Amino acid sequence: MTRYTIKEIADAIGAEAAGDLSLTVTTVNEPQSANADELALAMEESYTEALQEGVALAAILWEGADWEALGLKAAIFAPRSRYVLSGVTQFFERKANFPQGIHPSAIVDPSATIGENPSIGPFVVIGANVSIGDNVRIGSHCSVCEDVVIGPNALLHQGVRIGARVQIGANFICQPNAVIGADGFSFVTPQAGAIEEAKKSGTISNARATTGFARINSLGSVVIGDNVELGANVTVDRGTIANTSIGNGTKLDNLVQLGHNVTIGDHCLICGQSGVAGSTVIGDRVVIGGQAAIADHLRVGSDVIIAGKSGVSAHVPPKSLMMGSPAVKMDINIASYKAVRRLPRLVAKVAALEEAMKSVIRKDDDGK
């Protein structure tokens, strides 16, 4: 088992260290469970008691911690704990085993171009005129359709499906069973149907009942920038005419759905089970909480935060903090929620007032 010195770890993550920097560890662990050859992760002062339960000799501690008083031989300091955790997890990550070369069971079209140092696993299918960059790792059972371009250093985990003409930048990471470039969900009735009628008049008549739908085929594709990560079972539909696009540095969590013609800006974060409907444009650095839904043909400005479970049905200006369904500014949503919480007490007060008024009326009637 590989051992790493405290100095090696601190240098790798750009952190300050103190004590016996030649002390070695094999991995990291929670503070209460860490053994003598493990680095305890106690990056907040609240972990002090838990650290005493373990037997670690070294730990990553909060800034300003008295490591000697904690009985440690060495310490690394974390001025921003979660950022340091990012570096530590990358340092100790157990890399997925992707053997070099192309597995004998993989099917690679003769017209495909594969860069240097490929790792292409069992039962992978790579279509015609595909271009794959250097150092790309593709797990088993992936399929890459015709005319796809994948930049260098990409990692496709098992079962990823990439549709025709998709373009992907450098350093792409895709978790298992994601589907990029499926047809968009786009159908139309031969005559104006119930949806159009409901939008115009708010009613639905028998005359607008439809006998079926005609599909609108998706002629566009998907364009993905550099340093993008997609979670497991993410689905990204290709565009109807123009391409669906995802900007540089954007991260999508598991089970996120992007509809056809959606545009996502740079460095966005979209959490699990969220959906963005067709032709909506989202700016840069937007954060969308889990299970949020954004309607079609909207504009969401840059630096917006949308809370989980929100339902966005109107344009959102930049730097807005949105919450609720329908989504409104967070302070308005909180005020509305508080008002709803007060309703039972208000109803009880009104009922009490009614009884009091009835009593007064009865007395007046008796006096007459």
C-alpha positions as CSV (number, residue, x, y, z in Angstrom):
1,M,0.0,0.0,0.0
2,T,1.4,3.4,-1.0
3,R,2.3,5.7,1.8
4,Y,2.5,9.5,1.5
5,T,4.3,12.0,3.7
6,I,2.4,14.9,5.3
7,K,4.7,17.3,3.3
8,E,3.7,15.6,0.0
9,I,0.0,15.9,0.7
10,A,0.3,19.6,1.9
11,D,2.3,20.5,-1.2
12,A,-0.1,18.8,-3.5
13,I,-3.1,20.7,-2.2
14,G,-1.3,24.0,-1.5
15,A,-1.9,24.0,2.2
16,E,0.2,24.9,5.3
17,A,1.5,22.1,7.5
18,A,3.2,21.8,10.9
19,G,4.9,19.1,13.0
20,D,6.7,16.0,11.7
21,L,6.2,16.5,7.9
22,S,8.0,13.2,7.2
23,L,5.2,11.2,9.0
24,T,3.4,9.0,6.5
25,V,-0.2,8.0,6.0
26,T,-2.0,5.6,3.5
27,T,-5.4,7.3,3.2
28,V,-7.9,9.6,4.8
29,N,-10.7,8.8,7.2
30,E,-13.3,10.4,9.4
31,P,-11.8,11.7,12.7
32,Q,-13.5,9.3,15.0
33,S,-12.5,6.3,12.9
34,A,-9.0,7.3,11.8
35,N,-6.2,4.8,12.6
36,A,-2.6,5.7,13.2
37,D,-1.7,5.4,9.6
38,E,-4.6,7.4,8.3
39,L,-5.1,11.2,7.9
40,A,-8.1,12.4,10.0
41,L,-10.4,14.9,8.3
42,A,-11.2,17.3,11.2
43,M,-11.5,20.5,9.2
44,E,-14.0,22.3,11.5
45,E,-13.6,23.0,15.3
46,S,-16.8,21.0,15.8
47,Y,-14.8,17.8,15.1
48,T,-12.6,18.2,18.2
49,E,-14.5,15.6,20.3
50,A,-14.6,13.2,17.4
51,L,-10.9,13.5,16.8
52,Q,-10.3,12.4,20.4
53,E,-12.2,9.2,19.7
54,G,-9.8,8.1,17.0
55,V,-6.1,7.3,17.2
56,A,-4.8,9.4,14.2
57,L,-1.3,10.9,14.5
58,A,-2.0,13.5,11.8
59,A,-5.1,15.4,10.8
60,I,-6.3,18.2,8.5
61,L,-7.5,20.9,11.0
62,W,-9.2,24.2,10.9
63,E,-7.1,27.3,10.7
64,G,-5.5,28.3,14.0
65,A,-6.1,24.9,15.7
66,D,-3.6,23.9,18.5
67,W,-2.5,20.6,16.9
68,E,-0.1,19.7,19.7
69,A,-2.8,20.1,22.4
70,L,-4.9,17.7,20.4
71,G,-2.1,15.1,20.8
72,L,-1.1,15.0,17.1
73,K,2.4,14.6,15.6
74,A,1.6,16.6,12.5
75,A,-1.2,18.7,11.0
76,I,-2.3,20.3,7.7
77,F,-4.5,23.5,8.0
78,A,-7.6,24.2,6.0
79,P,-8.6,27.8,5.8
80,R,-11.5,26.8,3.5
81,S,-12.4,23.3,4.5
82,R,-14.5,22.1,1.6
83,Y,-12.0,23.5,-0.9
84,V,-9.2,21.7,0.8
85,L,-11.4,18.6,0.8
86,S,-11.6,18.9,-3.0
87,G,-7.8,18.7,-3.2
88,V,-7.5,15.9,-0.7
89,T,-10.1,13.7,-2.4
90,Q,-8.4,14.2,-5.8
91,F,-5.0,13.3,-4.2
92,F,-6.3,10.0,-2.7
93,E,-8.8,9.1,-5.4
94,R,-8.8,5.4,-6.3
95,K,-8.6,5.8,-10.1
96,A,-11.0,3.6,-12.1
97,N,-9.1,0.8,-13.9
98,F,-9.0,1.6,-17.6
99,P,-6.4,-0.6,-19.3
100,Q,-4.4,1.1,-22.0
101,G,-5.4,0.3,-25.6
102,I,-8.5,-0.8,-27.4
103,H,-10.2,-3.9,-26.1
104,P,-10.6,-6.7,-28.7
105,S,-14.4,-6.7,-28.3
106,A,-14.7,-2.9,-29.1
107,I,-16.0,-2.0,-32.6
108,V,-14.3,1.0,-34.0
109,D,-15.2,2.2,-37.5
110,P,-12.2,2.4,-39.8
111,S,-12.9,6.1,-40.5
112,A,-12.7,7.0,-36.8
113,T,-9.7,8.9,-35.6
114,I,-8.4,7.9,-32.1
115,G,-5.7,10.0,-30.3
116,E,-2.7,8.9,-28.4
117,N,-2.9,6.8,-25.2
118,P,-6.5,5.6,-25.6
119,S,-8.3,3.4,-23.1
120,I,-11.3,1.9,-24.8
121,G,-13.1,-0.8,-22.9
122,P,-15.1,-3.9,-23.8
123,F,-18.1,-3.7,-26.1
124,V,-17.6,-0.1,-26.9
125,V,-19.0,1.0,-30.3
126,I,-17.4,4.0,-32.1
127,G,-19.1,5.1,-35.3
128,A,-18.0,6.6,-38.6
129,N,-15.9,9.8,-38.8
130,V,-15.7,10.1,-35.0
131,S,-12.7,12.1,-33.7
132,I,-11.4,11.3,-30.3
133,G,-8.6,13.2,-28.6
134,D,-5.5,12.1,-26.7
135,N,-5.7,10.3,-23.3
136,V,-9.4,9.5,-23.6
137,R,-10.9,6.8,-21.4
138,I,-14.1,5.1,-22.4
139,G,-15.7,2.5,-20.2
140,S,-17.5,-0.7,-21.3
141,H,-20.7,-0.7,-23.3
142,C,-20.4,3.0,-24.4
143,S,-21.6,4.0,-27.8
144,V,-20.4,7.0,-29.8
145,C,-22.4,7.7,-33.0
146,E,-21.2,9.1,-36.3
147,D,-19.4,12.4,-36.7
148,V,-18.9,13.0,-32.9
149,V,-15.9,15.0,-31.7
150,I,-14.5,14.4,-28.2
151,G,-11.6,16.5,-26.9
152,P,-8.6,15.3,-25.0
153,N,-8.6,13.8,-21.5
154,A,-12.3,12.8,-21.5
155,L,-13.6,10.1,-19.2
156,L,-16.8,8.3,-20.2
157,H,-18.0,5.8,-17.6
158,Q,-19.9,2.6,-18.4
159,G,-23.0,2.8,-20.6
160,V,-22.7,6.4,-21.8
161,R,-24.6,7.1,-25.1
162,I,-23.4,9.9,-27.3
163,G,-25.6,10.7,-30.4
164,A,-24.6,11.8,-33.8
165,R,-22.7,15.0,-34.4
166,V,-22.2,15.9,-30.8
167,Q,-19.1,18.0,-30.1
168,I,-17.4,17.8,-26.7
169,G,-14.5,19.8,-25.4
170,A,-11.5,18.9,-23.3
171,N,-11.5,17.2,-19.9
172,F,-15.0,16.0,-20.1
173,I,-16.3,13.6,-17.4
174,C,-19.5,11.7,-17.8
175,Q,-21.0,9.3,-15.3
176,P,-22.7,6.0,-16.2
177,N,-25.8,5.8,-18.5
178,A,-25.9,9.4,-19.4
179,V,-27.5,10.1,-22.9
180,I,-26.3,13.0,-24.9
181,G,-27.9,13.9,-28.2
182,A,-31.2,12.0,-28.1
183,D,-34.2,13.4,-30.1
184,G,-36.0,16.4,-28.5
185,F,-39.6,16.0,-27.3
186,S,-41.3,18.0,-30.0
187,F,-44.7,17.2,-31.5
188,V,-47.5,19.2,-33.2
189,T,-51.1,18.7,-34.0
190,P,-52.3,19.1,-37.6
191,Q,-54.7,21.9,-36.6
192,A,-54.5,24.2,-33.6
193,G,-55.3,22.0,-30.6
194,A,-56.2,22.1,-27.0
195,I,-52.9,23.5,-25.8
196,E,-53.2,26.6,-28.1
197,E,-56.8,27.1,-27.2
198,A,-56.1,26.8,-23.5
199,K,-53.3,29.4,-23.8
200,K,-55.6,31.9,-25.6
201,S,-58.9,31.4,-23.8
202,G,-58.3,29.3,-20.7
203,T,-60.9,26.8,-22.0
204,I,-60.9,23.4,-23.8
205,S,-63.6,22.6,-26.3
206,N,-64.5,19.3,-27.9
207,A,-63.6,20.9,-31.3
208,R,-60.0,21.0,-30.2
209,A,-59.7,17.3,-29.5
210,T,-56.8,15.8,-31.5
211,T,-56.5,12.4,-33.1
212,G,-52.7,12.3,-33.0
213,F,-49.4,14.2,-33.1
214,A,-46.9,14.7,-35.9
215,R,-43.2,14.5,-34.7
216,I,-40.8,17.4,-35.3
217,N,-37.4,15.7,-36.0
218,S,-34.3,17.1,-34.3
219,L,-31.8,18.2,-37.0
220,G,-29.4,19.9,-34.6
221,S,-27.1,18.3,-32.1
222,V,-25.3,19.1,-28.8
223,V,-22.2,21.3,-28.2
224,I,-20.4,20.9,-24.9
225,G,-17.5,23.1,-23.7
226,D,-14.3,22.3,-21.8
227,N,-14.2,21.0,-18.2
228,V,-17.9,19.9,-18.2
229,E,-19.1,17.1,-16.0
230,L,-22.4,15.2,-16.4
231,G,-23.9,12.9,-13.7
232,A,-25.4,9.5,-14.0
233,N,-28.5,9.2,-16.1
234,V,-28.3,12.8,-17.3
235,T,-30.2,13.3,-20.6
236,V,-29.4,16.1,-23.0
237,D,-31.7,16.4,-26.1
238,R,-30.2,17.7,-29.3
239,G,-31.6,20.8,-30.9
240,T,-34.4,21.0,-33.4
241,I,-32.4,23.2,-35.8
242,A,-29.8,25.0,-33.7
243,N,-27.7,23.0,-31.2
244,T,-28.3,22.5,-27.6
245,S,-25.3,23.9,-25.8
246,I,-23.5,23.6,-22.4
247,G,-20.8,26.1,-21.5
248,N,-17.3,25.7,-20.1
249,G,-17.0,24.4,-16.5
250,T,-20.7,23.6,-16.1
251,K,-21.6,20.6,-13.8
252,L,-24.9,18.6,-14.1
253,D,-25.9,16.3,-11.3
254,N,-27.6,12.9,-11.7
255,L,-31.0,12.7,-13.5
256,V,-30.9,16.2,-14.9
257,Q,-32.8,16.7,-18.1
258,L,-32.0,19.4,-20.7
259,G,-34.6,19.9,-23.5
260,H,-34.0,20.7,-27.1
261,N,-32.3,24.0,-28.0
262,V,-31.5,24.8,-24.3
263,T,-28.4,27.0,-23.8
264,I,-26.5,26.7,-20.5
265,G,-23.8,29.2,-19.8
266,D,-20.3,28.8,-18.2
267,H,-19.7,27.5,-14.7
268,C,-23.3,26.6,-13.9
269,L,-24.3,24.0,-11.3
270,I,-27.5,22.1,-11.8
271,C,-28.5,19.7,-9.1
272,G,-30.3,16.3,-9.3
273,Q,-33.7,15.7,-10.8
274,S,-33.9,19.3,-12.2
275,G,-35.3,19.9,-15.7
276,V,-34.9,22.7,-18.2
277,A,-37.5,22.8,-20.9
278,G,-36.9,23.5,-24.6
279,S,-35.3,26.8,-25.9
280,T,-34.6,28.2,-22.5
281,V,-31.4,30.2,-22.2
282,I,-29.5,30.2,-18.9
283,G,-26.7,32.6,-18.2
284,D,-23.3,32.1,-16.5
285,R,-22.7,31.0,-13.0
286,V,-26.3,30.0,-12.4
287,V,-27.0,27.5,-9.5
288,I,-30.2,25.4,-9.8
289,G,-31.3,23.4,-6.7
290,G,-32.5,19.8,-6.9
291,Q,-35.9,19.0,-8.4
292,A,-36.3,22.5,-9.8
293,A,-38.2,22.9,-13.0
294,I,-37.7,25.7,-15.6
295,A,-40.4,26.2,-18.3
296,D,-39.6,26.6,-22.0
297,H,-38.5,29.7,-23.9
298,L,-37.4,31.6,-20.8
299,R,-34.3,33.7,-20.1
300,V,-32.5,33.2,-16.8
301,G,-29.8,35.8,-16.2
302,S,-26.3,35.2,-15.0
303,D,-25.5,34.7,-11.3
304,V,-29.0,33.6,-10.4
305,I,-29.6,31.0,-7.6
306,I,-32.8,29.0,-7.9
307,A,-33.7,27.0,-4.7
308,G,-34.6,23.3,-4.8
309,K,-38.2,22.3,-5.9
310,S,-38.8,25.7,-7.4
311,G,-41.0,26.1,-10.5
312,V,-39.7,28.9,-12.8
313,S,-42.4,30.1,-15.2
314,A,-41.2,33.6,-16.1
315,H,-38.0,35.3,-17.1
316,V,-35.5,35.8,-14.2
317,P,-33.2,38.9,-14.2
318,P,-29.5,38.5,-13.3
319,K,-28.4,38.1,-9.7
320,S,-31.8,37.0,-8.5
321,L,-32.4,34.6,-5.6
322,M,-35.6,32.6,-6.5
323,M,-37.7,30.2,-4.5
324,G,-41.1,28.5,-4.6
325,S,-43.6,27.4,-7.2
326,P,-44.3,29.5,-9.0
327,A,-40.8,30.9,-8.2
328,V,-40.6,34.4,-6.9
329,K,-37.8,36.3,-5.1
330,M,-36.8,34.5,-2.0
331,D,-37.8,37.2,0.5
332,I,-41.3,37.3,-1.0
333,N,-41.6,33.5,-0.9
334,I,-40.5,33.4,2.7
335,A,-43.0,36.2,3.6
336,S,-45.8,34.3,1.8
337,Y,-44.9,31.1,3.6
338,K,-45.0,32.8,7.0
339,A,-48.4,34.2,6.1
340,V,-49.7,30.8,5.2
341,R,-48.4,29.4,8.5
342,R,-50.4,32.1,10.3
343,L,-53.6,31.2,8.5
344,P,-54.9,28.6,11.1
345,R,-54.4,31.1,14.0
346,L,-56.1,33.8,11.9
347,V,-59.1,31.5,11.1
348,A,-59.4,30.7,14.8
349,K,-59.4,34.4,15.7
350,V,-62.0,35.1,13.1
351,A,-64.2,32.2,14.5
352,A,-63.8,33.6,18.0
353,L,-64.8,37.1,16.8
354,E,-67.8,35.6,15.1
355,E,-68.9,33.9,18.3
356,A,-68.3,37.1,20.3
357,M,-70.4,39.1,17.8
358,K,-73.2,36.5,17.9
359,S,-73.2,36.8,21.7
360,V,-73.5,40.6,21.5
361,I,-76.3,40.3,19.0
362,R,-78.2,37.8,21.2
363,K,-77.9,40.2,24.2
364,D,-79.2,43.1,22.1
365,D,-82.1,40.9,20.9
366,D,-82.9,39.9,24.5
367,G,-82.8,43.5,25.7
368,K,-85.4,44.4,23.1
